[in-house]
């Protein structure tokens, strides 16, 4: 997953669609000594992009990783977040909660360089 991007959509439960675009660029993931995984990533938030470096617990459902966070603060953002995001093959899907707002997210995993034209 290092170097990949999660590119997709999210919706807020209880609000009418349309879904909004979502993108997380993962620069590096490394397993920590306590069993958690350190994610270094960039994520869009409104009209700005945040760089985050934070540990996440990854649980496994067979061969499927599920990234979990529960009531966790994210630097540069207010409040705490709870999410469960599973990744399988070239797709991801999950649920999220930020204070009273929550919803669903889904999309594809784009490997590094996969979005560049051949020869570049």
C-alpha distance (Angstrom), angle and dihedral (degrees) to the residues before:
residue distance angle dihedral
X1 . . .
X2 3.81 . .
X3 3.79 106.7 .
X4 3.82 93.7 16.9
X5 3.80 128.4 117.8
X6 3.78 129.7 -140.7
X7 3.80 104.3 -140.6
X8 3.77 119.8 -178.6
X9 3.77 146.8 85.7
X10 3.77 143.3 -67.3
X11 3.77 135.4 -159.3
X12 3.78 132.4 -161.5
X13 3.80 111.3 -126.3
X14 3.79 112.8 -114.6
X15 3.82 94.2 22.4
X16 3.75 123.8 102.2
X17 3.78 115.3 -107.6
X18 2.98 148.4 -103.1
X19 3.75 98.6 131.0
X20 3.80 117.1 -126.9
X21 3.80 124.6 -128.5
X22 3.78 118.9 -99.5
X23 3.82 131.0 -169.7
X24 3.78 133.9 174.0
X25 3.81 119.4 -179.3
X26 3.79 111.2 -157.0
X27 3.78 111.9 -153.7
X28 3.80 96.6 177.1
X29 3.79 142.5 -7.9
X30 3.79 121.4 -166.3
X31 3.81 131.1 177.3
X32 3.80 112.5 -119.0
X33 3.79 126.4 -144.2
X34 3.84 91.9 -108.6
X35 3.82 91.9 59.4
X36 3.80 95.7 -102.8
X37 3.81 122.8 114.4
X38 3.83 125.0 -121.6
X39 3.81 110.9 -136.5
X40 3.80 120.4 -162.8
X41 3.78 107.6 -169.6
X42 3.77 147.4 144.6
X43 3.78 119.9 -129.4
X44 3.76 133.6 -177.6
X45 3.79 116.1 -121.4
X46 3.79 115.4 178.9
X47 3.79 107.8 -53.4
X48 3.81 95.5 -18.7
X49 3.77 138.2 68.7
X50 3.79 120.9 -130.6
X51 3.78 126.6 -156.5
X52 3.77 111.8 -147.4
X53 3.76 133.1 -173.0
X54 3.77 111.2 -175.5
X55 3.78 141.9 137.9
X56 3.79 120.7 -108.6
X57 3.76 131.4 -173.3
X58 3.78 112.3 -121.9
X59 3.80 116.1 -158.5
X60 3.77 122.4 -168.8
X61 3.80 128.1 -132.7
X62 3.80 97.4 -169.7
X63 3.81 104.4 -62.9
X64 3.82 93.5 -14.2
X65 3.82 120.3 98.2
X66 3.80 117.5 -143.6
X67 3.81 115.1 -162.6
X68 3.80 108.5 -146.1
X69 3.76 135.5 -169.4
X70 3.78 126.8 166.4
X71 3.81 123.2 -163.7
X72 3.80 90.4 -25.4
X73 3.81 125.7 159.3
X74 3.81 118.4 -129.6
X75 3.79 115.9 -150.2
X76 3.79 111.7 -110.6
X77 3.81 94.0 22.7
X78 3.78 131.8 87.0
X79 3.78 123.7 -119.7
X80 3.76 129.7 8.2
X81 3.78 132.0 -67.1
X82 3.77 135.7 -143.7
X83 3.80 121.2 -168.4
X84 3.77 144.7 158.1
X85 3.80 114.4 -160.7
X86 3.79 121.7 175.9
X87 3.77 124.1 -162.4
X88 3.76 123.3 -157.3
X89 3.78 124.6 167.8
X90 3.78 108.2 -43.0
X91 3.82 96.5 -20.9
X92 3.78 139.4 77.4
X93 3.81 133.5 -167.5
X94 3.74 135.3 172.8
X95 3.75 153.5 136.7
X96 3.79 128.3 -101.9
X97 3.80 138.7 -169.9
X98 3.82 128.8 -164.4
X99 3.78 111.2 175.7
X100 3.81 108.7 -57.5
X101 3.84 92.6 -15.7
X102 3.76 122.2 82.9
X103 3.74 141.1 147.9
X104 3.77 148.5 135.5
X105 3.79 135.1 -55.5
X106 3.80 131.9 -167.9
X107 3.77 141.3 160.3
X108 3.77 146.3 115.5
X109 3.78 134.9 -57.9
X110 3.81 108.8 -124.2
X111 3.79 113.4 -161.3
X112 3.81 118.6 -136.6
X113 3.79 110.8 -80.6
X114 3.80 94.0 12.3
X115 3.80 91.4 110.2
X116 3.81 94.6 52.5
X117 3.79 123.8 94.0
X118 3.83 115.7 -108.2
X119 3.78 113.0 -84.8
X120 3.83 95.1 28.1
